[in-house]
C-alpha cells in the first residue's frame, strides 16, 4: 500500500491541519503527502510516525499493507507482543538491507572510480557521489538492523511479512547478513577500492568537496 494511502487511513477523522501542526509540517506539505504528490523528508516522516503512533519502516515501505494489526509505536506494548513486534521490524529492516546489498551489483563502480580519479583536486564528480550514496544507504540500513537485533532475542518468533523470492528467514539473521556483506566485498573489488579512494579524496577536502 502506498504511503499516501496509509497516511489517509491513519488520519481518519482527525483534523489534518492539527496533525500537520503537531508534526511540524505545513498544511500544504501534508496535503501533498495525502494526495500522493509528494513524499516527506526523513525528519518529517519520523515526526509523522510519532504523531500517528505507527512504525516508521512500515509507514514508508509501499510493499507492506494496512490492516487492523499494523505496527504501532512500542510504548505500552505487552512484553510478548513487544518481542513479536521487534521481530517484525527486524525482518523488515533486514529485507531492506539485503536488497540494498544486492543493489550494489547494479552500480558501475569502475565508471565511478574512473570519474573520481579524473576529477580535479578538491572536487568530487556527481557520479562519485551517486555511487557513494549507495554505500552510505547500506550502512544506514545496517544501523536499523542492529537497533532491532540488540533490543531483544527475537529469534523463533513468527513473522507476517512476505519474504522476497529465494530469501529465507535464515538469510536475514545477523550472521548471515554479515557473511553476505563480506561476500559482496570480495566479489565487488572495484566497490571496495572506490569507497577507499572516495574516503581519501573526501578527507583531503576536509569534507567540503565541490561536485
N, C-alpha and C positions, 0 to 999 in steps of 0.2 A: 504494500500500500504506500502511495506517495506521501511525502512529508506534509503537503498541503491538506491532504485528506485526513491524515492523523490529527493534524492541528485543528481542523474544523470539528472533528469528533470530540476532541479533548475540550475544546471551548464550549461546546454545547450551548446552553442558555446563558453562559457567563457574559458579562459586559466586555466586549472585545477591547474597547478603549482602556478599561481598568486593568485588564491583563497586560496590555501593552505598556501601561504606565508602571506596573509592578515589575515588569521585565526590563524596564528602561529602554523600551523600543518605541519609536514614533508610531502613531496610528497609521500613517501612510505605509511604513515598512510592514507592520502587522497585516494590513490589507493585502499587500503584495504577496506575503507568505501564504495567506489563506486562499488567495486566488491563483496560486501556482505560478506567479510571475517573478518571484524572487526567492532566494534562499538566505537565511541568516548567516552572519559570521559565526565562527566557533564560539566566541564570547556570548553573542546574543542567543545562540542555541542552548548554551549552558544555562543562561538565565531563564529562558523559556521552560526548559525541562524542570528547573527548580520550582518555578511558579505553578506549573501544571502538574507537578508531582508525578513525573514519569522518568523513565530511564533515558539518558541522552543517546546511547548507542541505538536503542530501539527506535527512538524518535526519528533519527536521521537515516536509518537504514531502510530503503524502499523495499527491500526483499522481505521484510518482516511485516506480518499482518496485524490488524487490530482485532482484538477480541476482548471479552469481559475480563480476561485474566492477563491483560497486557502489563508489562513490568512497570512498577512504580518505584518511587524513591525507597531507600532502605530503612527509613526511620519508622520505628514502631512495628516492624515485622517480627512475628514469632520466630524463635531460633531455627526450627526445622524449615520453615518457609524461607527464612533468610538464607540459609545454606543452599536451598534449592534455587533461589533467585540468583545467588552468586554464581552457581553453576551455569545458569542460562547466560548470564552476562560474560562469564569467562569464555564459553563456547563461541558466543557471537564475536568477541574480541579476537579469539584465536583464528576464527574463519577469516576475518578481515586481514589479519596479519599474514596468514598463509597465502591468501590471494595476492596481497601486495608483494610478498616474497617471490611468488611465481611471475608476477608482472615485471620484475627486474629483467627477465629474459626478453621482454619486448623493447627494451631500451637499447639504442645503438651506442653502446659505451665506447666503441672505437671512434666513432664520429665525434662524440662529446669530448673525448680525450684529445683528439687531434685539434679541435677548436680551442681547447684550453691551452694546449702547447703553443698554438699560433697567436694567441692573444697578446697584445702589448702589456708591458708591466703595469700593474695597478688596475687592470681591467679583466673582468671575467665575462665571457660571452654568454648570451642568452641560452644557448644550447647547454652550456655547462650548468647553469642554474636550474634549468628544467630537469636535467639528469640528477643533479644533487637533491632536488626536491623529492624524487622517488626514494632516494636513500633516507632522507630525513623523515619522510612519511612512515617508512618502515619502523624506525626507532620510536616514533610517537605511538604507533600501534603496539609495539612490544611493551612499552610502559603500561598500556591499558591491560595487556595480558597479565603482566606481573602484578598489577594492582589487585586484580580479582583473584589470582592464584594464591597470593600471600595472605588473603583475609581469612581463609578457612580451607580445610581439607575438603575439596569439592568433588573428589573422585567418587565414583559409584552412584552419583545421583543422576536420574534420568534427565534427558533434555527434550525440549519441544522443537527446536529448530530443525529444519530440513537441511541435511548436510550436502555440500557440493558433490557432484558426481565423482566417484573414486576416492572420496575422503571418508575416513572412519574416525571415531572418537579417539582412538589410539594415536592418530596422526596429529591430533590437536593438543595432546598433553605437552607440558613444558619441555621435557627432554626431547620429544620428537620434533618440536618446533626448532629447538636449538640445533639439533642434528641436521634438519633441513636447511637452516641458515648456513651452517658450516659447509654443507654440500654445495650450496649455491655459490658461496665464495670460492670454493675450489673449482667449480665449473666455469664461473664468470670471472676469469682472471683480469680481464680488462675493467670490469666493475671495481675490483679491489684497487687496481693501480690508479684508476680515475679518482676514486674517493681520496686516496692518499695524496695525489697531486693537487686535487681541489682544496684539500685542507691546508696544504703547504702554501698555495698561492693566496688563499683567503687570509691566512695568518700573516703573510708578508704585507698585506694591505691594511692590517690592523682591523680586519672585519668590515672595512669601508670600501670594498671594491665597487667600481662602476661597471655597469653592464654595457 
